[in-house]
Amino acid sequence: MKTIAKIALATTLLLTLGATTASADSAKGQKLYKKKLKGACHLTGAAMAAKHTQDEWDAVKDSLADEIKSICPDVKKKALKGKYMGHYYDFFHNFASDSGNVPSC
């Protein structure tokens, strides 16, 4: 009986941690922007996010890599990996021109 309880507890813990890491995060997007895009874009994070309103960022969510490339033509392809797009989107959306929020980068 103890082994079943241990297995159930371990499974619950793994599922909880897996769900947490799978979600996008604007703080991680800000870190990724500083590391991967800021040098190529020659813009602060605030200036980049303010290029669009929240509704406009929503409209380009599915083609975010293309939008970033149009704003920052010098961006390297490896900075636009699919696994980064959710984080970039959350960062840009949370700090868009009409959000009232200002990032620290």
N, C-alpha and C positions, 0 to 999 in steps of 0.2 A: 504494500500500500504506500509506503514511503517513496519508493522509486517512481510510482505513478505521479505522486504529488510533485516530486522534483522535476520530472519531465514536463509536467503541465506548467510549472513555474518558469522553467527555462524557456519553453516555447512562448509563453506570454511575454517574457522579457525580450526575447529576440524579435517578436512581432512589433512590440512597442518601439524598440530602437530602430527597426527597419522603416517604420512609417514616419518617424521623425526625420531621418536623414534623407528621405525621398522627396520632401517638400522643398520648394524654392524659398529663398530668404533674401530680403533686401540688404541686410548687413553683409552677407556673403557676396552679393552682387556688387556692393560698394568696394569690398576688398579686391574682387576680381577686376573691377574697372580700374582701380589704381594700379594693379599689377600688370594687366594684359592690354588695356586700351588707352590709358591716359597719355602715355608717351606718343603713341601713333596718332591720337586724336588732337593733341595739343589743346585740350579743353579740360577744365576742372570737371569734376563729377556733377556739380551744380549746373554748370553751363550746358553740359551734355544732356542732362535730364530735362532741363528747361527748354530744349529744342522743340518739345511738343507738350500738349496738354495731356491729362490722363486719358481722355477719350481718344486722342490721336495715337497714344501709345497702345491703347486697346486695339485700335484699327490695324496697326502694323505688327501686332504680336506674332502672327503666324509667319511673317516675313521679316522678323527682327534682324536677322543677320544681314539681309540686303539693305535694310534701313541704316544699320550701323556702318556698313560699307559705303553707303552714299554720303553719310556725314563725315566719315573718316576714311578716305580712300587708301591711306597708308597702313591700315590694319592688316596684320598677318592672318592667314586663314586659320592657323591653329588657335588663335584667340577667339574664334567664332564657332567653337565646337558646340554641338547640340546640348551637351550637358551643362554648358554655361548659360544658355539662352534664358532659362527660367529665372535664374538669379539676376541676370542683366535686366530682364523685363521687370521684375519686382522692384529693383533699384530705380530704374527710370520712371516707373509708374508712381512709386511712393514719393519721388522728389520732382515730379513734373512741374511745369510752370504754374499750374493752377492749384497745386496741392498745399502750398503754404509751408512746406517743409524744406529745410536747407541741409544738405549733407555736409559732412566735415572734411570732404576731400576737394 
